[in-house]
Amino acid sequence: MSQIEETRQEALGELESVITADALSQWKSKFLGKKGVVGKMFGQIGGIPKEERAAFGQNVNALQKELASAFEARESLIQAQTLAQDLEEGEIDITLPARPRQMGGLHPSTRTHREFQTIWADMGFQVYQSREVEEDEINFTMLNLPPHHPARDMQDTFYTTNPNVLLRTHTSPGQIRAMRELGENGTKPIRVILPGMVYRQEQVTARSEYQFTQVEGLAIGRNIRMSDLKGTISEFAKRMYNPNAKVRYRASYFPFTEPSMEVDVECFLCGGEGCRVCKYTGWLEIAGSGMVHPTVLRNGGYDPSEWSGFAFGMGPERITMLKHGITDIRYFWGNDLRFLQQF
Ligand code: PHE
């Protein structure tokens, strides 16, 4: 035991006079190295009388720990001193330009989605993530698109090797899933948006890609009327584009809404006066929408004689393109850093 204490004093004493990195590493191998003083002590354990062995072992362990942490403290002290000295003597040229750091950024589409989500969240809509790989039945049949509907054509839809499983062609199947999963058998109102990627087997051009994103909206309640749909979308447009944004509704058709409307917002680039972007109409189409079809309500578990709702689907890429003057939709998922780094 006294040998341990002596070693301890000796080691710490020597350490105090160590001022260079070389001397420090010599000190380390002398005391803490494989064949160092402490290592040898561990080797002696076998020769210690049994009753003292445990205590001896513990003390050597403690000594090793203490010396190791004293070493670390000394090491960082020496490093700091060396650095300070180098700086003083001008060995480090602090005028050299730093190497530029690659910064990650948010994808332009992600940015628009975040803007959307913030606005819809403020208006009481919760984000509901539905799935990208979907059942044929939910993507189509449950939305009132019967088996012979042309949208199911192989030309439009990516099917998996299982003909009942496909990549969703729109975010609307999320309506069925949200109603079934949040509606508690048609007893609870719902207010959600469903953002995400959709896929269509299309000829890829500057204006159409086989993947893009949509933001679906769905509100189900006991007294929801068309005026609620119009008011809600108009409010969104004001928050998204400008506080005076005008919105207009055109009659349209979707199998899963009745009545259906296309939503236009006054062109935010020319303020409605007419420009190249809005093709001199003064309006930009921002959404498909309508009152949820009674069949769809029923498929979601709701009784359409008591419940009603509205739904809409928006395409954030188009808005992002207009906003940033992006002329080709293929840039979005082409993963070209020269494009992505601009955001
Ligand atoms: N799912 C439709 C589309 O992809 C958009 C839409 C959603 C229309 C909800 C009405 C209601 O074009």
Residues whose N, C-alpha, C, O or C-beta is under 5 A from the ligand:
A	BS01	LIG	T169 H170 S172 F254 T257 G288 S289 G290 A311 F312 G313
